[in-house]
């Protein structure tokens, strides 16, 4: 009898396109949402090449729709000649109605901020993880860095007794 072949896929390096590490330092992220992105063809090719940056990006809500602003996707040199690529084009985010209504309520009534946390691939589609966040004060940032330093020191002490 023939041996069964495993259905495991070959390991990919990472599905992560870009990550906003500064967001967790600047904000308390209370809830996370996954949103789809409306992209143009040249943007998808650039994302596959890993040419995206979301550190300065933010999400805003206008007319009941969510939009991503400030995300920088640099075009490839081989982009089409008849298309004029815009690096920081505002992109529409695809969310369910109940998620949008929850975000609108939190942003407008409770004073939360929407922050782009990570961009990654899911089944060949680009997704954006956005966080419902509150800003940190300076003393909160100091406490965060102090805790991170303590965890690092603790792991060093456990590693080398």
N, C-alpha and C positions, 0 to 999 in steps of 0.2 A: 504494500500500500504506500501511496505517496504521502510524504509528510505534509501537514497543513502549514501553509505560509501564514505568518503573523500579519495582522492587519495594521500594525503600528507604522506610522509614517516615519520617514527619516527625520532626524532632529534638525530643525531649522536653527540658525544662529539666534534669532530673536524676532518676535513679532513687533517689538517696540520700534517706533519711528523716531519719536522725540519725547523728552520728559522735562517737566518744569520742576526742578528740585527746589527752586527758591520759593515756590508757592507754599510748601509745608513749613518753611521758616517764617514767612511773612503772615500766614493766616492759620486759624484753627479751622480745619476742614471738617465739617459736621456730617455732610452727606455727599455721596458720589453718584453721578449719573453717567450713562454711556449714550453718546449721541453720534449719529451718522453725519457725514460731511457731504455737501454738494460741491463737487470739484470739477474742474475742467481736465481735459486729457493730458495736457502738458504738466499739470500739477500732480496727477497720479504717477506719471513717469518720474518726476522729481522726487516724490515721496518714496518710490521704490528704490531710488538711488540714495536715499537717506539725506536729502538736502532740505530739511525743515528745522525750524526753530520756533518754539512756543513760549520762551521765557518772558517776553514782553506782551503776550497776548492776554486778552480778557474777553468775556462773553457779555453781551448786552441784549436786552429784550426790547423789541420795537414792533408795535402793532400785533402783539400776540405771537411773535416768532422770535426764535433765538438766533443770534448772529455772532460769529467769531471775528474779532478784529485784532490786528497786530501780529498775527501769525505770519512768519516770514518763510515763504517757500521759494527758493531761488531756482530759476529755470535752468534746464540743461542747455549746453551749447548747441545741441542738435535739435532744439525746438523748431517747430514749423515756422516757415518764413512768412506766412500770411496771417499769423496770430501774433499780436503784440502782448507778451506776458506781463502781468502786473504782480510784482513780488508780494505785496501786502494787501491783496484784494480781500474785501470783506466776504466771508463765506457763510452760507446759511447752514444752520444745524438742524438735523432731523430728530425730533423728539415726539413722544406720544402726547396726546392732549392733556392727560392727567398729570404727566410730568411737567409739562409747560405751565399748567395752572398752579401747580405746587411751587414752581420756581418763581413765577410772577408774584404770587402772594408773599413769598419769603423776601424777595428783593424789594418790593414796593412797600410792604407794611412793616417788616421786621428789620430792615436795614442790612440784609446779607449782601454778599458780593459773589459773583459767579467767576470762578477762576479755571483756566485750562490747566489740567494736571498732566495729562499724557496723551500721546497720539500713537495708535498702534493698528495692526491689521487683524481683522477677524474674518475668516473665510474669504479672503481676497478683497475685503472692503475696508476702507480707512474709517476708523472710529476715533472719537475724542472723548476722553474722560474729563468731565467737568465736575467741579466741587462747589458745593454751597458752603461759603466760608465767611468767617468774621475776622476782622483784622486783629493782629496782635499788638499789644503795647510794647514799649522798649523792655520793661522788666520781664514780660513773658518771653521775649526773644532771648534774654540773658538766661532765664531759667531753662529754656530749651537747649541752649548750647552747653550749659552746665551739666544737664542730664546726659547729653550725648557724650561729653568728655568723660563723665563718670562711668558710663557703660563701656567706653573704649578702654579706660584704665582698668576696670574690673575684668574685662576679657583678657587683658595683658597679664594681670596678676594670676588668673586661673591657668593661663597657658604656661607661664614660667613660675613655678612655686619657689 
